[in-house]
Amino acid sequence: MDWQGWFSLGLAAVALLAMSSGRFAPHQVMLAVLVILSASGIISADQALAGFSNPGLITVVALFVVAAGVHHSGGVDLLVHTILGRPKSVRSAQARIALPVTLLSGFLNNTPVVATMIPAVHAWSRKIGIAPSKLMMPLSYSAILGGTLTLMGTSTNLVVNGQYQQLTGSDGFSVFSLTLVGLPVAVVGVAAMLLVLPRLLPDRKDQQKFGSVNEFTLEVAVAADGPLVGKSVGEAGLRELEQLYLVEIERDGSVVTAVPSEERLRGGDRLVFAGDTQAISDLLRIHGIVPSVHEDEPALSKDRAERCLVEALLSPQSDVLGQTIRDARFRDRYGAVVLAVARGGERVPGNLGNIRLRPGDVLLLEARPAFVSRQRYNKDFLLINDLETEAPRHDRARLSWGILLVLVALAACGVTTMLNAAMVGAFLMVLSGCCSPGQARRAVDVPVVLTIGASFALGGALEHTGAANVISGLVLGFSDGNALLALILVYLMVSLLTEVITNNAAAVLTVPVVLSLASAMGLPAEPFIIGIMMAASASFATPLGYQTNMMVFGPGGYRFSDFVKVGVPLNLLVGAVAVLTIAWLYGF
């Protein structure tokens, strides 16, 4: 292996470390790797960009739109209201979630399925008197298990299939090629969930994470004849208070939100602060600040057209991770103000400005109404409260299901390719009005698309330079030529990578290695490729391993240890079932 191969291996190691550190978004890392590989001449520009024209990636984009059609037409809601009902036990409630979600996720991207179900399950948990912590993790795990049922169950399956076709020139897998493996995995996984999760999951009652708004905001007024009248917020020293943030100003019946430093104060202005409520005495020491005269009717308790309160979950791709709230400059960056932070289902006490943000933190934000629509365009937040401004088109719910069934039938019967079926389905979803063009555009998860497309460049470099042969040689040496042991090692390698980086990147990086390994052992590549798909999808052990885990982390009031306690045994069980089933089917 020449220097290009060693350079590609070193670059892969650096990329893995950068992504696992959590300081850099996966798409940023993989795009940087693409640029380095192309600029250094290790791969050509055509090879570097080949991933963005891969049929698997284009199929993923089209299926994002199909899922948006089912979501925005109320198709999932239709199923939810029909099935949930009134269970008599925790296990029965979990079963009513697990069975339909597992089936749904076999044919829809599981992220919109879980996003739609979270508010419904949260409201349902209050109605039936079962803690959300007993229901949210089964929701995510069921969606993950459902994704193993078919080729279109997850974006990972489609991308791996596309890369397999690209590297081998074969026809790839059909829609139900994975079902013989995925069905036992899903059945055993769901059964194990329903058997042990009622006992293992914490029982954290649905207490309002942020309690009453009054508990973490405080109000004062500007004295009518005081020295602050006419001064800007900055000049009055109200912008850089140590323990408090100025959230809004109520003035003459209207509200100034996300207050700029240049805003001039007027006598009688009612100032709303967020932060350490113990600092009220320090605030009142400022000359010109007097107690609010409307303490019986807190400002934030009134509905105002100028503002909305938003409960939002920080995504693993957020630009503000690792920063304090003060350093993140929410007001300038997002036009919103942080009122409180919840972590592990409880509000984080102390100085608000010094709280260092982590993935999965739930923020209570005060923002202008446009904030919600703007955040649909970026992935810093996963909005978890029901703030949809566009009502679902319920009259098209059955139509959206019909389009999905036609799509699956066309691909399953071989009438057309999975790519063409997905594109036709996406086109029909928009044409029929199941989702608007704007909703279709916003449904495409751009960071995921960029991560997948750029990952092909590194995978191609490992294959092109011979680095994949070196890694496969190591695996071959450890397995001592035993096919079953080689399959176990591949599964473990992908499973571990998935828990620290994205599942798509983990899968794309290992496909060239597995193809080289299968060739060296004189075995068919298909069982190893299926093993990659299963290992990359079945990620239960951490909230970071799969996006749906992160989505339920805040609403369920979970801690990191909750996922480790439940997810590690489930990872091992599902892995054992997947490996043994593949070995049996292919005669290892």
N, C-alpha and C positions, 0 to 999 in steps of 0.2 A: 504494500500500500504506500503510495507516494504522499507528498506533503499535503496535497489537496484533501486526501482522505482523513489524515490526522487533524487538519484544520476543521473539517466538517464535523468530526467527532467532538473536538473541543468546543466548537460553536454550539453544538447540540447540548453539551453539558452546561455551558454558560446559560443557554436559553432555559433549560430546566430549572436551574438555580434561580434565575430571575423571576420566572413564573411562580415557583413555589414560595418565594419570599413574600409574595402578596403586594410588593411595592410597585409592581408594573403590571398593567393589564396584559392579558395574553396576546391580544391582537397587536399591541404595540411591540411586544418582544418579537413576535413572528414576522411582522413587517420589517423590523430592523434586521433580522436574520436574512430575509429575502434580499434586502438592499445590499448587505455585505457579500452574500454569495454571488449576486449578479455583478456587482462592481469589481469583485476580485477575479472574475472570470472563471470561477470554479464551475458555474453553470451558465448557459447562455440566457439572454433576456427572454427568449421564447420558453425555455425550461422554467425560468423563475416565475413566469406569469401563467404557466399552463394550468395551474390549479383553479384559476378564476374562470376558465372555460370548461372545467371538468363537468360532465353530465351529472355526477352525484351532487355537486354543489348547486348547480342550477335547479335540480330537483328539490333540494332543501329549500331554496328561495321560493319556488312555486308552492310548496306545501305549507310554508308560513302563511301564504295568502289563503290557501284552502282552509287552514285552521282558523284564520281571522274571519272567514265567511261563516263558519259554524258558530264561532264565538259571538260575533256581532248580530247574528240573526236570532240569537237566543236559543240555539240548538242544544247547547249543554244545559241551559236552565230548564228546558223542557224535560230533559232526562232527570235532572236533579229533583224537580218537584214531583215527578212521577214515582221515583224510587225511594227517596229518603224515609218519609213516613214517621212513625213513632216507635222506635225499637224499645225493647224491654231491658236491655243490658248493654254494657260497654262493648262486649264482643259482637253483639248483634248490630250495634251502631257502626262499628268498624267494618263489618261485613257489608253493610249497605253502601258504604263508601268504596270499599276495595273492589268489589266485583264489577260495578259499572265503570269505574275509573281505569281498571286494568284493561277492560275490553276497549274502551275509548282510546286509550293511549297506544293501542296497537295500530291505530289508523290515523291518529292526529298527533301533531307535535304536542308533547306533554306539558310544555310551559304554559300555553294558553288554557289548556284543560285545568291545570292546577290554579292558575290565576283566576279563572272563572269560579272555581269551586271554593276558594278560600273564604270570600265573604258569605257565600251560601252556607258553608259548613260552620262558620263562626256564629251566624245567626241561629242556625239549627241547634248548635250546642247549647245556647242559652235556652232555647225552647224546650229541649228534652232534659236539661239539667246535668249534662255531662261536660267535664272540663275540656276546653279546646286542646289541651296538651295530650289528651287521650285519642284525639282524632286527626290532628294535623300531620303527624309523622306517618301514620298509615296512608293518608292521602298522597303524600310524596312518594312513599315506597311503592304504592300500588301503581302510580304513574310510571315509575322506573321499570317495574316488572312488566307492565304492559308493553313498554317499548321494545322488549326482547321478542315479542310474538311474531312480528313481521319485518320485512325489509324496510318499510316506511314508518316503523314505530318510532325511530329516533333519527336525528340528523346524522349521528355517528354511523349507523348501518348504511345509509345511503352514500356517505362520503367514502367509507371503506370499500364499498362495492364499486364506486366510481374509480378509485385509485387502483383497485384490483384489475378492473377492465383496462385501465390505461397502461399498467405495467406488463400485463400478460397478453392483452389482445383478445381475451375470452369474452363470452357473452355475459358473464357475471351471474348474479343470483336473481331468482324470480321473487315475487312478493312474498310467497309463503315458503321459500326455501329454508328459512330459519325456524319455522313453526315446530318441526319435530324436536328441536332443541329448546326453543323458547317456551313451548307449552308446559313441559315438565318443570322448567325453571319457574315459570309464573305460578303454577299450581302449588308446588312445594313452598315457594316463597310466600304466597298469600296464606297458605295453611299455617306455616310457621308464625307468620305475623299474628294471625287471629288466635293462635294457641298461646303465645307468650307475651305479646304486646300489652294486653289488658293488665297484666301484672307488673311488667317492667317499666311502663311509661309513667312519668310523674303525674300526680293528680294536682295540678295547679289551677285552682278555680279561676274563672274568667273575671278577674278583678280588672278594672280599668287601669291600664299600665300607667296612665298619667293622672289618675284620680280626677279631682275637680280642677278646672282651669285656675281657680282662685288659689290653689295650693302652691303654684309655682310662678305666678305673676303677681306683681304689685303695682299699685297706681298712686300717682301723686299729681299735683296740679301746679301750674305756673302762677305765682302770685300776680294779681291784676296790676299792682303798682310796684312790683319788685324790679330788681336790677337785671333780670334775665329777659325782660320784654324787649323785643327788637333784636336780640342776639341770635346768631345761628346756633344750631345744635352743637356744632364743633366748638364755637367760641364759648359756649356755656359749660363746656367740659363734660357733656353728657354722652359723648361718643365713645370715649376710652375709659369708662368706669371699670374698675378691677373685677367686680363680681356681678355686673348687671349689663344687660343689653336694652337699648331703647327699641321697643317693638313697633309702637304706633302712637300717633297723636290723635285724640278725638277733639274736634274743633267745630263748634256751631252745628252740631248734628251730623257732621261728616267725619270721615276717618282718613288720615294720611298713613299709609302702610309703607313698610320697608323705608323708613325715614332717612333721607339723605342728610349728610353733614351740613349742607348749605341751607336747610330748612330754617326759616326764621320763627322764633317763638312768639306767641301772643299771650296776653294776660288771659287767664282762665283756661288755657290749654290743659287738657287732661292727658298725662303721659303714662303709658303702660310699659313697664319694664319686665323682662324675664331674667331669671338667674337665681341667686341665693336670696331667698326671701328674708333671711336674717339681716340683710344689708339695708333694710328699710330705714333704720336709725341713721346710718351713714348718709343715705340719700337726703334725708330731711335736714341734715346739717348744712346742705348747700344753700347759700343765701338766695332767696327767691323761689325756693321750692316749699310748697305747703302740702299738708295732707289732702287727699282727694275728698271732695264733698259729696261724692256719690258712692260711698263704699257699700251701700245696700244694693246697688245694681252694677256689678262689675262690667266694665266695657266689653270684655271678650265674651260675655255671656249673651250678648245681643247679636242677632244676625245682621250682617252688613253686606251690601252688594259690593263694596270696595275690597273685601277680603274673604278668604276662606281658611279654615283650619284643615291642614292636611297631615295625615299620618303616613309616613313614607319609610320604606325599608332601604337601607344603603346596600347597593349591589356590590359584588366582588370587583366589578370594573370601575367603580367610582373613583374620580380623580381626587377626592378629599380624604381617602383612607390614610390613616397614620397621622393626619394633621389634627390640631386642636380646632375647636369650633371657631375660636377667634382668628387663627391663622387661615382657616378655610375661606373666610370672608363670604359667608352665605349671602349677605345682602347684595354685595357687588356681583357675585357669580351667578346667583339664581333669582335675585329679587325676592328673597324669602328670609325669614328670621326664625332661628331655632328657639322654641320655647322650652323644650325638655327633650331628654334622651332616655330611651328605655333599652335595657340590655338584659337578656335572660328573663323577660317578662316583667321586670321591675324598673321603675325610674331610677336613673343614676343620680345620686345626690351630689351635693357639693358645688363648687364653682363651675358654672356652665361653660364659661369660655375656655377652661383648661381641660375639658373632657376630650380625650384623644379618640377619634372615630375609628370604628372597626367594622368589617363586613357583618351584615346582619343587624346592626343597630337600628332601632326604630326611632325616628325623629318626629316630634310634633312640631310642625312648621306653621307659621302664620305667613300667608302669601296672598298676592293678588289672584283673582280667579284664573287669569291666563297662565298661571304657573302650571296647572294640571295639563293643559293642552301642550305647553312647551316641553314638558318632561316626557311626553310621548315620543319625542324625537331624540332623546338621549338616554343612555343606559346607566346614569349615575344612581337612579332610584328605581326600585320596583314599588309602584304605588299599591298599597295593600288595602286601602279603604275604598269603599264603593263610591267613587267620585266620577263615574262616567257621565259626561254631559250629553252624550248621544244615546238615546234610549235604544235598546235592541229592536230589530225589526222582527217581532215575534211572528208576523204573518208569513215570513219566509223561512221559519225554523225547519219545517218539514222539507222544504225545497233544498235547503243546504245539506240535509242528510241524504236526500236523493242524489245530489251531485257527488257527494263523497262515495256513496255506494257504486255509482256508475264508474267513477274514477278507479276504485279498487277492482271492479269487475273487468274493466278494459285491460288493466295491467295483469291481473291474475290469469285471465284467459289467453294472454298472449296476443290480443288484438293489436296492441301497440306497446311501446316501451314505457317503463315507469316515468321517464322524463316527459314524454309526450302526454301521458295520462295526467300527470301533475300539472303541466302547463294548460291543458284543456280545462281541468278542474278549476284552476286559479282564474282563468278567463271567464268561465261561466259564473263563478262566485261574484265577480265584479259586474258582469253584464246583467245578471239577474237581480242585482241590488242587495244580495245577501251581505255584502260589505261595500262601502264606498271606495273610490280610488284612493282617497286619503288614508282610510283605514288599512287598505291593502299595502300602501307604501310604508306606513308606520309599523305594520306587522313584521316586516323584514328586520331581523335582528342583525344590524350591520356589524357590530363587533364579532359576532359568531361567524358571519360570512367572511370577514377579513381574516380571522384566525384560521379558518379552514383553508381558504385559498392560499394564504401565505405558508401554511404548514407543508403544503405540497412541495414547495421549493426546498425545504430542508430534507424532506423525505426523498426527493429526487436526487439531491446532492449525496446523501448517504448511499443510495443505490448506484449512482453514476461513478463515484470515486472508489467504490469497493469497500467503504466503511461498513456497509450492511453485512458484507461477507465476514468481516472480522468479528462483529458482534454475534452473528449467527454461529460462527465457529466456536465462540465461547459457550453459547447455549448448548451446542452440539457436544462439546467436551464435558460439560456438567451432566448432560443427560446420558452420556455414554452410549449414544445411538439408540436409546429406548424411546419409541414414539410417544408413549403415554407420559413419560417423565418430561419429554420435550414440550408436550402440550401443557402440562402443569406449569412448567417454568415460564412459558409464554403468557399464560393466563395470569400468573402472579406478577410478572413484570408489568403488564398493561394495567392490572388492578391497582398496583402501588402507584404507578405514574398518574392514573386517573384521580387518585385522592389528593395529589399535590399540584397537578396542572389540570387543564381542561381535558374532558374525555375525548373530544375531537382531535386535539393536538396529540394526545397519547396514542390514539389509534393510528393516525396518519404516519407518525414517526416509526411505528413498529411494523407496518405492512411490508416495507422493503426487506427488513430483517427476516420476517417470517417466510417470505417468498424464497429468499436465499437459503434459509434453514431447510425448508421442504425440499428444495432442489438438491441440496447436499445429502439429505437422507433418502432421496429417491421416493418420496411420499407425495400424495396429492396435497395441494396447498389449501383446498377448501376447508378441511376441518380446523386448520390453524387460523384461517381468516374468520371463520365463525367464532372461534375462541376469542379473537380480538374484539369482535362485535359484542359478545356477551360480557367480557371483562370490562370493556369501556362503558357499557350501559349500566351494569349492576354495581353502582357506587352508593353504598349506604353508610359508610363509617364516619364521615364528617359532613358538616353542613357545606363545606367548600367543594366537595367532590362532585356535586350535581346541582344545577341551578334550582330545581324544585325543592331540594333540601334547604337551600338558602331562603327561598320564598316563604316556607312555613316556619322558619327558625324564630322570627319575631312573633307572628300571630299565635304560635303554639306556646310561647313563653319558655322555650327550651334553653338549655345550656349546652355548651360544646360536649360535655361529658355524657349527656343524654344520648347523643348520636353515637358516640364511641361505644357505650355500654350495649346498645341495641344493634348498632350497625355492623360492628366487627364480626359477631357470630353469624349475622345474616349474610355478610359478604362471604364467609367461609362456607356456609351451607349452600348458598346459591352457586358458588364457584365449584364445589364438589359435584353438585347435580349436573351443572353444565359440562364439566370435563368428562364425567363418567358417561353422560348421554352421548357426547360427541365421540368418545372412544368406542362405545358400543356400536353406534351407527356406522363408523368407518373401520371397525375391526382392528383397532389398535391392541 
